[in-house]
Amino acid sequence: MARRNIILIVIAAIVAVSIMAAIFFFVLRQPAPEEAPPPVTVGINEPLDVGGVRWQVTEVETPTVPIVVEEEFFFEQRFETEGRFVFVELRVELIGRESSFLSLDKVTLIDSGDRIYHISSVADSAITGTDRDALPIEVHPNIPIQGFVGFEVALDSKDLRLGIERQEEIGFVRLTGFD
């Protein structure tokens, strides 16, 4: 009986060691998780490839506020902000093989204080009322589109950069020399 218990203990120990060795081997064999490449930062008029799309900032404007747009029948529409408007002209080209729609909710302005500004509906409305074209959201392979997106930023914002995130990739454009 004692001999049988010793044999069972030895078998249990061998099984336990085998299981631990298999787990250890499995953990060591797992590939290291791939780290995302660091975000790329470019300047104005330099192309930036993010998420299968080539982005290029071609112009940055900070128009005088209020923006007054004359409408039909002698009406006018005023666009105002307590901060300032920043209009960014983008040239966008889909590098992929299938038409797509741009999601602009991940296109932001970031200032030196790391405040993040999303595209402003008021600023975008002001763009459509001027001689500027708003950026279309439908994009086709290798056919560049161009247009403006608008932001409202704080008066004290400086050293702005445009942040673009698409398909888990991130890139930035330094917007220097305009403010």
TORBALO-414571 format. One line per 3 residues: number of its first residue (from 1); their letters; for each residue x, y, z of N, C-alpha, C. Coordinates in steps of 0.05 Angstrom, whole numbers. Example, Ala and Ser with C-alpha at 12.3 -4.5 7.8 and 13.67 -1.06 7.14 Angstrom:
1> AS> 264,-114,156,246,-90,156,264,-66,156 ~ 257,-45,142,273,-21,143,258,1,157
end
This chain:
1> MAR> 16,-24,0,0,0,0,17,25,0 ~ 38,25,17,56,48,18,71,52,-9 ~ 78,28,-21,91,30,-46,73,42,-68
4> RNI> 48,35,-67,28,46,-86,25,76,-82 ~ 25,86,-58,22,114,-53,47,129,-64 ~ 70,118,-60,95,130,-70,94,132,-101
7> ILI> 85,110,-114,83,110,-143,63,132,-152 ~ 41,135,-139,21,155,-146,32,183,-142 ~ 47,187,-121,59,214,-116,80,220,-137
10> VIA> 96,200,-145,116,204,-166,102,211,-192 ~ 81,196,-199,67,201,-224,54,229,-223 ~ 42,237,-201,30,264,-198,52,285,-201
13> AIV> 75,281,-190,97,300,-192,106,303,-221 ~ 109,280,-235,117,281,-263,97,295,-280 ~ 71,291,-275,50,304,-290,51,334,-284
16> AVS> 54,342,-259,55,370,-252,79,384,-265 ~ 102,372,-264,126,383,-277,122,385,-307 ~ 109,365,-319,104,366,-348,85,389,-355
19> IMA> 65,393,-339,46,415,-344,60,441,-342 ~ 75,445,-321,90,470,-316,110,475,-339 ~ 123,454,-348,143,457,-370,128,465,-396
22> AIF> 105,453,-401,89,460,-425,80,489,-424 ~ 70,498,-401,61,526,-398,85,544,-402 ~ 107,539,-390,131,555,-392,140,557,-421
25> FFV> 141,534,-435,149,533,-463,130,549,-480 ~ 104,547,-474,83,562,-490,87,592,-486 ~ 92,601,-461,95,629,-456,120,640,-470
28> LRQ> 142,625,-470,166,634,-483,164,634,-513 ~ 147,617,-524,144,615,-553,126,636,-565 ~ 111,651,-549,94,672,-559,110,695,-570
31> PAP> 104,704,-594,119,727,-604,113,752,-588 ~ 132,769,-586,128,794,-571,108,811,-586 ~ 90,824,-571,70,840,-585,84,862,-601
34> EEA> 74,867,-625,85,887,-642,78,915,-632 ~ 98,931,-629,93,959,-621,87,975,-645 ~ 68,993,-642,61,1011,-664,84,1029,-669
37> PPP> 89,1036,-694,111,1054,-700,104,1082,-688 ~ 124,1097,-680,118,1123,-669,105,1141,-690 ~ 87,1159,-681,74,1177,-699,94,1193,-715
40> VTV> 88,1198,-740,104,1215,-758,94,1243,-756 ~ 112,1262,-756,105,1291,-757,118,1303,-781 ~ 102,1318,-796,111,1332,-820,103,1361,-818
43> GIN> 112,1377,-838,105,1405,-839,84,1410,-860 ~ 76,1436,-863,57,1444,-883,69,1438,-911 ~ 52,1429,-929,59,1421,-956,75,1396,-958
46> EPL> 77,1380,-936,91,1355,-937,70,1333,-934 ~ 72,1311,-951,52,1290,-949,56,1273,-924 ~ 33,1263,-914,33,1246,-890,14,1223,-896
49> DVG> 25,1198,-895,9,1174,-900,0,1163,-874 ~ -27,1163,-870,-39,1152,-846,-63,1135,-854 ~ -63,1110,-846,-87,1093,-850,-95,1090,-879
52> GVR> -76,1087,-898,-83,1083,-926,-92,1108,-940 ~ -87,1131,-928,-95,1157,-940,-71,1175,-939 ~ -65,1190,-960,-44,1210,-961,-57,1237,-955
55> WQV> -48,1250,-934,-58,1276,-925,-37,1297,-930 ~ -45,1321,-938,-26,1342,-941,-40,1369,-934 ~ -29,1383,-915,-40,1410,-908,-28,1429,-928
58> TEV> -45,1443,-943,-35,1461,-964,-37,1491,-955 ~ -54,1496,-936,-58,1524,-928,-71,1524,-900 ~ -65,1545,-885,-77,1549,-859,-85,1579,-857
61> ETP> -109,1584,-849,-119,1612,-847,-131,1616,-819 ~ -128,1640,-809,-143,1649,-785,-158,1674,-792 ~ -182,1671,-802,-197,1694,-812,-206,1713,-789
64> TVP> -210,1737,-796,-220,1757,-777,-249,1750,-769 ~ -255,1753,-743,-281,1746,-733,-295,1773,-727 ~ -321,1777,-732,-339,1756,-742,-337,1753,-773
67> IVV> -344,1730,-782,-346,1725,-810,-374,1731,-818 ~ -378,1749,-837,-404,1757,-846,-408,1747,-874 ~ -429,1731,-878,-434,1720,-905,-461,1731,-914
70> EEE> -460,1744,-937,-485,1755,-948,-501,1732,-962 ~ -526,1730,-955,-543,1710,-966,-561,1723,-987 ~ -578,1706,-999,-598,1717,-1018,-618,1735,-1004
73> FFF> -630,1752,-1018,-651,1770,-1008,-640,1789,-987 ~ -615,1797,-990,-603,1817,-973,-600,1809,-943 ~ -602,1784,-937,-597,1775,-910,-567,1769,-907
76> EQR> -558,1771,-883,-531,1763,-878,-529,1744,-854 ~ -510,1728,-855,-506,1709,-833,-479,1714,-820 ~ -479,1715,-793,-454,1722,-779,-444,1697,-764
79> FET> -419,1691,-767,-406,1669,-753,-386,1681,-733 ~ -390,1676,-707,-373,1687,-687,-363,1666,-668 ~ -341,1673,-654,-330,1655,-634,-317,1672,-612
82> EGR> -316,1662,-588,-301,1676,-567,-271,1671,-570 ~ -265,1650,-585,-237,1644,-590,-229,1654,-618 ~ -218,1637,-634,-211,1644,-661,-216,1620,-679
85> FVF> -223,1625,-704,-227,1604,-723,-200,1598,-736 ~ -196,1572,-742,-173,1563,-757,-183,1546,-780 ~ -178,1554,-804,-187,1539,-828,-162,1525,-839
88> VEL> -164,1499,-843,-142,1483,-852,-150,1471,-879 ~ -134,1477,-900,-140,1465,-926,-124,1439,-928 ~ -138,1418,-935,-126,1392,-938,-128,1382,-966
91> RVE> -107,1369,-975,-107,1353,-1000,-106,1324,-991 ~ -125,1308,-999,-128,1281,-989,-130,1262,-1013 ~ -114,1240,-1011,-115,1220,-1033,-116,1192,-1020
94> LIG> -135,1176,-1029,-137,1149,-1019,-116,1132,-1034 ~ -100,1119,-1018,-78,1102,-1030,-88,1074,-1036 ~ -110,1066,-1023,-121,1039,-1026,-133,1034,-1053
97> RES> -148,1012,-1054,-159,1003,-1080,-189,1005,-1081 ~ -202,1014,-1060,-231,1015,-1059,-241,1042,-1048 ~ -261,1053,-1061,-272,1079,-1051,-280,1077,-1022
100> SFL> -279,1100,-1009,-285,1100,-980,-296,1127,-973 ~ -304,1130,-948,-313,1155,-937,-293,1163,-915 ~ -286,1188,-915,-268,1198,-894,-284,1202,-868
103> SLD> -273,1193,-846,-284,1199,-820,-267,1221,-808 ~ -279,1245,-806,-263,1268,-797,-265,1272,-767 ~ -278,1253,-752,-280,1256,-723,-253,1251,-710
106> KVT> -234,1240,-724,-207,1235,-712,-186,1255,-724 ~ -196,1276,-736,-179,1298,-746,-182,1320,-726 ~ -160,1327,-712,-161,1347,-690,-139,1367,-692
109> LID> -142,1389,-678,-120,1408,-673,-112,1405,-644 ~ -86,1405,-640,-75,1403,-613,-56,1426,-609 ~ -59,1440,-586,-42,1463,-582,-19,1456,-563
112> SGD> -2,1476,-557,21,1471,-540,14,1462,-512 ~ -10,1468,-503,-19,1459,-477,-33,1432,-478 ~ -31,1418,-500,-44,1392,-505,-74,1393,-504
115> RIY> -86,1417,-509,-115,1418,-512,-122,1408,-539 ~ -143,1393,-541,-151,1380,-566,-177,1393,-576 ~ -177,1402,-601,-200,1415,-613,-209,1397,-636
118> HIS> -235,1391,-636,-247,1376,-658,-258,1395,-679 ~ -264,1386,-702,-275,1403,-723,-300,1415,-712 ~ -303,1441,-717,-326,1457,-707,-347,1460,-728
121> SVA> -372,1454,-720,-394,1458,-739,-398,1487,-746 ~ -393,1505,-727,-396,1534,-733,-374,1542,-753 ~ -350,1534,-748,-328,1541,-767,-333,1528,-794
124> DSA> -342,1503,-795,-348,1490,-820,-371,1505,-835 ~ -390,1514,-821,-412,1530,-833,-401,1556,-845 ~ -383,1568,-830,-371,1593,-840,-355,1587,-866
127> ITG> -342,1565,-868,-327,1558,-892,-346,1556,-916 ~ -369,1542,-912,-387,1539,-935,-399,1565,-944 ~ -400,1585,-926,-411,1611,-934,-391,1629,-947
130> TDR> -366,1621,-949,-345,1638,-961,-338,1626,-988 ~ -316,1637,-999,-307,1627,-1025,-290,1602,-1023 ~ -288,1590,-999,-273,1566,-994,-291,1542,-998
133> DAL> -279,1520,-1007,-294,1495,-1009,-290,1477,-985 ~ -311,1465,-974,-308,1446,-952,-297,1420,-963 ~ -283,1406,-946,-271,1381,-954,-292,1360,-959
136> PIE> -294,1348,-983,-313,1326,-987,-305,1302,-969 ~ -325,1285,-963,-318,1261,-946,-316,1236,-963 ~ -326,1237,-988,-324,1213,-1005,-298,1215,-1021
139> VHP> -283,1193,-1020,-256,1192,-1032,-253,1167,-1048 ~ -241,1169,-1072,-237,1147,-1090,-207,1142,-1094 ~ -199,1117,-1100,-171,1111,-1103,-156,1129,-1123
142> NIP> -134,1140,-1113,-116,1155,-1130,-128,1179,-1144 ~ -150,1190,-1132,-162,1214,-1143,-162,1234,-1120 ~ -143,1253,-1120,-141,1272,-1097,-165,1290,-1095
145> IQG> -173,1296,-1071,-193,1316,-1066,-181,1338,-1048 ~ -193,1361,-1048,-182,1383,-1033,-205,1400,-1022 ~ -201,1410,-998,-221,1428,-986,-212,1435,-957
148> FVG> -229,1452,-945,-222,1462,-918,-238,1448,-897 ~ -226,1446,-873,-240,1439,-849,-236,1462,-829 ~ -255,1466,-811,-254,1489,-793,-254,1481,-764
151> FEV> -239,1496,-749,-236,1492,-720,-241,1518,-706 ~ -250,1516,-681,-250,1539,-662,-230,1533,-640 ~ -211,1551,-636,-191,1546,-615,-190,1570,-596
154> ALD> -179,1566,-573,-176,1587,-553,-158,1609,-564 ~ -162,1634,-555,-146,1656,-564,-116,1653,-557 ~ -111,1639,-535,-83,1636,-527,-70,1611,-538
157> SKD> -84,1597,-555,-72,1572,-566,-49,1579,-585 ~ -28,1564,-584,-4,1568,-601,9,1542,-607 ~ 28,1543,-625,42,1518,-634,23,1496,-640
160> LRL> 4,1502,-658,-16,1482,-665,-5,1460,-683 ~ -16,1436,-680,-10,1414,-698,-36,1400,-704 ~ -38,1391,-728,-61,1376,-737,-56,1347,-731
163> GIE> -74,1334,-717,-71,1305,-711,-91,1290,-728 ~ -81,1268,-740,-98,1251,-757,-95,1223,-748 ~ -117,1210,-742,-118,1182,-734,-136,1167,-752
166> RQE> -126,1145,-763,-143,1128,-781,-132,1100,-781 ~ -149,1081,-777,-142,1053,-776,-118,1047,-758 ~ -120,1058,-734,-100,1054,-713,-72,1065,-719
169> EIG> -71,1083,-739,-46,1097,-745,-50,1127,-738 ~ -29,1140,-729,-30,1168,-721,-8,1183,-734 ~ -14,1208,-743,7,1225,-753,0,1254,-747
172> FVR> 19,1272,-749,16,1300,-742,28,1318,-763 ~ 16,1342,-766,26,1363,-783,30,1388,-766 ~ 55,1398,-766,60,1423,-751,49,1446,-768
175> LTG> 33,1462,-755,21,1485,-769,36,1510,-759 ~ 59,1515,-771,75,1537,-762,74,1560,-781 ~ 80,1584,-771,83,1607,-789,57,1621,-796
178> FD> 35,1614,-783,10,1628,-791,-2,1643,-768 ~ 5,1637,-742,-8,1650,-720,10,1671,-709
end
